[in-house]
């Protein structure tokens, strides 16, 4: 018995979910409503096959002319124009209009199969797309004949040993209008486009995959100029490295609270506290010390402009402008409400790949709460933290403590995945207010259990000697 072979799609994240790719020499059914991205994914499949795997492709459309298809995809970034120029992707159109045909007897697909076979021989294609099979269904007067003819298409694909994607519209109550195609296919992928809170969201799910395991969840995906990105982009496994090297926080007193060493390189650190407690200032100190050591820092601000951040931090002795001019610091303002969580995730990925920072600050992550639930935000941030851990990047996240909640609560649910959690709050005294700072947890570090005083001076933040006599204690 032969092991099931797979054909990699080359599409970011999709092969990971499919555990290697689509079934080789078998048909895959791509289901979804209008505008969900079926045609885009199918076209990228044949173009990446031609460009990356030297497998020529044939794209057959039942709805658009070759000229329209070329116009639609000419500016895409996955190699469509290049593949056409090298004649490694061929496009054909089969438009079946009822008013242009004369019926005599039972309708069959004999003529189409002959045409497909001729096109395969001419193009030498290893990958085939039929888009969309729904255009054929009105030609059949009864379901039995429809099922038989469709089964002939899927059997013909296997007989020719070609890896194929067949697209089909999804109906509201079942996957396909007649509930047929999904039973004939070896692999079924369902794509969905929905609007929630006035924000567009796209999801993808592998309904079945005969002979292979696959990701069982519903995964967000994006359609961008570079192609389709299916999330998670990073590995689903918890196998990132665990460096033993320590990184300074840039604040001597805070380093002392972390066993005098700081935090582990490549770990995730959460700074939470109420409004005005100094979360941004402390996070900026982490970024500044990275730049001071001739390494790069990326500062992602979700509430202020880059100029505001530079001006405000300068008032407490933190000069970021010099590092920006040297190319060691990049401040990127992002408005959370402009796009969905998935787009933010991919955008941050893109910036990180471009700038290659050693430290990334996200300030504050609670700005995402209007566009997603705590579960959705937590899932997005977990994917992002996993990605940065895999890259060995220091992740610094600030979070606003809920107004009526405890200091040891967060709205995003990310505290459980943070390796180190620092909390800042105010203490009211007869002399006024005093900022307090303490380490709530620090995995693998014998950190202090005392509370220190956070003071802003002309040269940056300071942490004065701790209040109390609690001994340092490790956190597994």
C-alpha positions in Angstrom: 0.0 0.0 0.0 1.2 3.5 -0.9 1.4 6.3 1.6 -0.8 9.3 0.7 1.4 11.9 -1.1 0.8 15.6 -0.7 1.3 18.6 -3.0 2.4 21.7 -1.1 0.3 24.8 -2.0 3.1 27.3 -1.1 0.5 29.4 0.6 1.6 30.8 3.9 0.1 28.9 6.8 -2.2 26.6 4.7 0.3 23.8 4.3 0.9 23.8 8.0 -2.9 23.3 8.6 -3.0 20.6 5.9 0.0 18.9 7.5 2.0 19.1 4.2 -0.4 20.2 1.5 -3.3 19.0 -0.7 -3.7 15.3 -1.6 -1.5 14.7 -4.7 -3.3 13.4 -7.8 -6.7 13.9 -6.1 -9.4 16.5 -6.2 -9.9 19.1 -3.4 -13.2 20.9 -3.1 -13.0 24.6 -2.1 -16.4 25.8 -0.7 -17.5 29.3 0.2 -19.9 32.2 -0.5 -19.3 35.1 -2.8 -16.2 37.2 -2.0 -14.6 34.8 0.5 -11.5 34.2 -1.7 -12.0 30.9 -3.4 -10.8 32.0 -6.8 -7.8 33.9 -5.3 -6.7 30.9 -3.3 -7.1 28.6 -6.4 -5.1 30.9 -8.6 -2.3 31.3 -6.1 -2.2 27.5 -5.8 -1.4 27.1 -9.6 1.0 30.1 -9.7 3.0 29.1 -6.7 3.1 25.6 -8.1 4.6 26.9 -11.3 7.0 29.3 -9.7 8.1 27.5 -6.6 7.8 23.8 -7.4 8.2 23.7 -11.2 4.7 22.3 -11.7 2.8 23.9 -14.6 -0.8 24.8 -14.0 -4.1 25.0 -15.9 -6.9 27.3 -14.7 -10.3 26.7 -16.2 -13.0 29.3 -15.5 -16.7 28.7 -16.1 -17.6 32.3 -15.2 -15.0 34.7 -16.5 -13.1 35.3 -19.7 -9.3 34.9 -19.8 -9.0 38.6 -20.3 -11.0 39.4 -17.2 -9.0 36.9 -15.1 -5.7 38.4 -16.3 -6.9 41.9 -15.4 -8.0 40.8 -12.0 -4.7 39.1 -11.0 -2.1 41.0 -12.9 -1.0 43.1 -9.9 -0.9 40.2 -7.4 2.4 39.5 -5.7 2.5 35.7 -6.0 3.9 35.5 -9.4 0.9 35.5 -11.7 2.4 37.9 -14.3 5.7 36.0 -14.3 4.0 32.6 -14.6 2.0 33.8 -17.6 5.1 35.2 -19.3 6.9 31.9 -18.9 3.8 30.0 -20.1 3.9 27.8 -17.0 0.2 28.8 -16.1 -2.5 28.5 -18.8 -5.9 30.0 -18.6 -9.0 28.7 -20.4 -12.6 29.8 -20.2 -15.6 27.6 -20.7 -18.8 29.7 -20.6 -21.9 27.7 -20.9 -24.9 30.0 -21.6 -28.3 28.3 -21.8 -29.5 30.7 -24.6 -26.4 29.6 -26.7 -27.0 25.9 -26.5 -29.6 23.4 -27.9 -30.5 20.5 -25.8 -31.0 17.0 -27.3 -31.3 14.1 -24.8 -29.6 13.9 -21.4 -26.9 16.4 -20.7 -23.4 15.0 -20.1 -19.9 16.3 -19.5 -18.3 14.2 -22.3 -17.4 17.2 -24.3 -15.9 19.0 -21.4 -13.7 16.0 -20.3 -12.4 15.8 -23.9 -11.6 19.5 -23.8 -9.9 19.3 -20.4 -7.8 16.3 -21.5 -6.6 18.2 -24.6 -5.8 21.3 -22.6 -3.7 19.2 -20.1 -1.7 17.6 -22.9 -1.1 21.0 -24.5 0.0 22.8 -21.3 1.7 19.8 -19.6 -0.1 20.9 -16.4 0.5 19.1 -13.1 -2.1 21.3 -11.2 -5.7 22.0 -12.3 -8.3 24.4 -11.2 -12.0 24.2 -12.1 -13.7 27.5 -11.1 -16.7 27.2 -10.3 -18.5 23.9 -10.7 -21.8 25.6 -9.8 -22.0 27.0 -13.3 -22.7 23.4 -14.5 -25.5 22.5 -12.2 -28.3 24.3 -14.0 -27.7 22.1 -17.0 -28.9 19.0 -15.2 -32.6 18.2 -14.9 -32.3 15.7 -12.1 -30.0 15.1 -9.1 -29.1 11.6 -10.0 -27.6 12.5 -13.4 -25.8 15.5 -11.7 -24.2 13.2 -9.1 -23.1 10.7 -11.8 -21.6 13.4 -14.0 -19.8 15.1 -11.2 -18.4 11.7 -10.0 -17.0 11.3 -13.5 -15.1 14.6 -13.2 -13.6 13.6 -9.9 -12.8 10.1 -11.2 -11.2 11.6 -14.3 -9.0 13.8 -12.1 -7.7 10.7 -10.2 -7.3 8.8 -13.5 -5.1 11.5 -14.9 -3.0 11.7 -11.7 -3.4 15.5 -11.5 -3.7 17.5 -8.3 -6.9 19.6 -8.6 -8.9 22.3 -6.9 -12.6 22.5 -7.7 -14.4 25.6 -6.4 -18.1 25.6 -5.5 -20.5 28.1 -3.9 -21.7 27.3 -0.4 -25.4 27.4 0.4 -26.9 28.5 3.7 -28.1 25.1 5.0 -25.5 22.8 3.6 -22.1 22.9 2.1 -23.3 22.6 -1.5 -26.6 23.3 -3.1 -27.2 19.6 -3.7 -25.1 18.2 -0.9 -23.1 16.2 -3.4 -19.6 17.5 -4.1 -18.4 17.2 -0.5 -19.0 13.5 -0.5 -17.1 13.0 -3.8 -14.0 15.0 -2.8 -11.0 13.6 -1.0 -10.4 16.9 0.7 -12.9 19.7 1.5 -12.0 23.2 2.6 -14.6 25.7 3.6 -14.0 29.4 3.4 -16.1 32.0 5.0 -16.4 35.8 4.9 -18.3 37.5 7.7 -18.8 41.0 9.2 -18.7 41.5 12.9 -18.8 44.9 14.6 -18.4 46.5 11.2 -15.1 44.7 10.7 -14.5 42.2 7.9 -13.3 38.7 9.0 -12.4 35.7 6.9 -12.2 32.2 8.2 -11.0 28.8 6.8 -11.7 25.3 8.0 -10.6 21.9 6.6 -13.9 19.9 6.7 -12.3 16.6 5.8 -9.1 15.1 4.4 -9.2 11.4 3.5 -6.2 9.5 4.6 -4.5 12.4 6.5 -4.6 14.3 9.7 -5.2 18.0 9.6 -5.9 21.1 11.7 -9.4 20.8 13.0 -10.0 24.4 14.0 -11.4 27.4 12.2 -8.5 29.6 11.1 -8.5 33.3 10.2 -6.9 34.3 6.9 -6.2 37.4 4.9 -6.2 38.3 1.2 -3.3 40.7 0.6 -1.4 41.9 -2.5 1.3 39.4 -1.7 -1.3 36.6 -1.6 -3.3 34.7 1.0 -2.0 34.4 4.5 -3.6 31.7 6.7 -3.1 32.1 10.4 -1.4 30.7 12.4 1.6 31.6 10.4 4.0 30.3 13.1 4.3 26.7 14.3 1.5 25.2 16.3 4.0 23.3 18.5 5.5 24.6 21.7 9.1 24.0 20.6 10.7 27.4 20.8 14.2 27.7 22.2 14.8 28.7 25.9 17.9 31.0 26.0 19.7 31.2 29.3 21.1 34.7 28.5 19.7 37.6 30.6 18.7 41.0 29.3 18.7 44.2 31.5 15.5 46.1 31.9 17.4 49.4 31.7 16.3 50.2 35.3 18.9 49.1 37.9 16.5 48.8 40.8 14.1 46.7 38.7 17.0 44.4 37.7 17.7 43.9 41.4 14.1 42.7 41.9 14.8 40.2 39.1 17.6 38.5 40.9 20.0 41.2 39.8 20.0 39.9 36.2 16.9 41.2 34.4 14.8 38.9 32.3 15.5 36.0 29.9 16.3 37.0 26.3 13.4 36.1 23.9 10.8 35.9 26.7 7.5 37.8 27.0 7.2 40.5 29.6 3.9 42.1 30.7 3.7 45.5 32.4 0.2 46.3 33.8 -1.2 49.1 35.8 -3.8 51.9 36.0 -3.8 55.0 33.9 -0.8 57.3 34.6 1.2 54.8 36.6 4.1 54.9 34.1 3.7 51.7 32.0 4.9 53.4 28.8 7.9 55.0 30.5 9.0 51.6 32.0 8.5 49.9 28.6 10.4 52.6 26.8 13.3 52.0 29.2 13.4 48.4 28.0 13.6 49.5 24.4 16.2 52.2 25.2 18.7 49.8 26.8 18.4 47.5 23.8 19.3 50.4 21.5 22.1 51.5 23.9 23.6 48.0 23.3 23.6 48.6 19.6 20.6 46.4 19.0 17.3 47.3 17.4 14.0 48.1 19.1 10.6 48.3 17.5 8.0 50.4 19.4 4.4 49.7 18.3 2.1 52.4 19.8 -1.7 52.0 19.6 -2.8 55.3 21.2 -0.3 58.0 20.4 1.7 59.2 17.4 5.5 58.7 17.2 6.1 62.4 17.8 4.0 62.3 20.9 5.9 59.3 22.3 9.3 60.9 21.7 8.2 64.3 23.2 6.5 62.8 26.3 9.4 60.4 27.1 12.0 63.2 26.7 10.3 64.9 29.6 11.3 62.0 31.9 14.9 61.8 30.6 14.4 59.2 27.9 15.8 60.4 24.5 14.7 58.1 21.7 15.2 60.5 18.9 19.0 59.9 18.8 18.4 56.1 18.4 15.8 56.7 15.7 18.3 58.8 13.7 20.8 56.0 14.0 18.3 53.4 12.7 18.3 51.5 16.0 14.8 52.5 17.0 11.6 52.5 15.0 8.3 53.8 16.3 5.2 52.6 14.4 1.8 54.1 15.3 -1.1 51.8 14.5 -4.8 52.6 15.0 -6.4 49.3 16.3 -9.9 50.1 15.0 -8.9 50.5 11.3 -8.7 46.7 10.6 -9.4 43.3 12.3 -7.2 41.4 14.6 -5.9 39.2 11.9 -4.7 42.1 9.8 -2.9 43.5 12.8 -1.2 40.2 13.3 0.1 40.0 9.8 1.0 43.7 9.8 3.2 43.3 12.8 4.7 40.1 11.3 5.6 42.2 8.2 7.2 45.0 10.1 9.2 42.6 12.2 10.5 40.7 9.2 11.5 44.1 7.6 13.1 45.8 10.6 14.5 42.6 12.4 14.3 44.0 15.9 15.7 42.4 19.1 13.0 44.0 21.3 9.4 44.7 20.4 7.1 46.9 22.6 3.3 46.8 22.2 1.8 49.7 24.0 -1.0 49.1 25.1 -2.5 45.8 24.1 -5.8 46.8 25.8 -6.5 49.1 22.9 -7.6 46.0 21.0 -10.6 45.4 23.3 -13.1 47.4 21.1 -12.5 45.1 18.1 -12.5 41.7 19.7 -13.4 39.6 22.7 -10.9 38.7 25.3 -10.6 35.2 23.8 -10.0 36.6 20.3 -7.4 39.1 21.5 -5.7 36.5 23.6 -5.5 34.1 20.7 -4.0 36.8 18.4 -1.4 37.9 21.0 -0.5 34.3 21.8 0.2 33.7 18.1 2.3 36.8 18.0 4.2 36.0 21.2 4.9 32.5 19.9 6.3 34.0 16.7 8.5 36.4 18.5 9.8 33.6 20.9 10.6 31.5 17.9 12.6 34.5 16.5 14.3 35.1 19.9 12.8 38.6 20.2 12.1 40.2 23.6 8.4 41.0 23.8 7.3 43.9 26.1 3.5 44.4 26.4 1.8 47.1 28.4 -1.8 46.6 29.6 -4.3 48.9 31.3 -5.7 47.5 34.5 -9.6 47.4 34.5 -11.0 50.4 36.3 -12.9 48.5 39.0 -10.8 45.4 38.9 -7.8 44.0 40.9 -4.3 45.0 40.0 -3.7 41.4 39.2 -6.3 41.3 36.4 -6.1 42.0 32.6 -8.8 42.5 30.0 -6.9 40.5 27.4 -6.2 37.3 29.2 -2.6 37.4 28.1 -1.1 37.3 31.6 -1.0 33.5 31.6 1.3 33.3 28.6 3.6 36.1 29.8 6.9 34.8 31.3 7.4 37.8 33.5 4.6 40.1 34.9 5.4 43.5 36.4 2.6 45.5 38.1 2.6 49.2 38.8 0.0 51.0 41.0 -0.5 54.1 43.1 -0.3 54.3 46.9 -2.1 57.2 48.5 -0.2 58.7 51.5 -0.4 61.8 53.5 2.2 63.4 51.3 0.3 62.5 48.1 0.5 59.6 45.7 3.4 57.2 45.4 4.0 54.8 42.5 4.6 51.2 43.6 6.1 48.5 41.5 6.5 44.8 42.1 7.2 41.5 40.2 4.0 39.4 40.2 5.7 36.5 38.5 9.0 35.7 36.7 9.2 32.1 35.4 12.6 30.6 36.1 14.0 33.7 37.9 14.4 34.0 41.7 12.6 37.3 41.9 12.0 39.6 44.8 8.6 39.4 46.5 8.9 43.0 47.9 7.3 46.2 46.7 9.5 49.0 45.4 8.9 52.7 44.7 9.0 53.8 41.1 10.3 57.3 40.7 10.8 59.4 37.5 14.0 61.4 37.4 15.7 63.5 34.8 17.6 60.5 33.5 14.7 58.0 33.4 12.8 55.9 35.8 14.3 54.6 39.1 13.2 51.9 41.5 14.1 52.7 45.1 14.9 50.1 47.7 12.0 47.8 48.3 9.5 48.1 51.1 9.3 45.0 53.3 11.6 42.1 54.0 10.2 39.3 51.9 12.8 36.9 50.5 13.4 36.2 46.9 11.6 33.2 45.6 11.7 31.3 42.3 8.7 30.9 40.0 8.5 27.6 38.1 
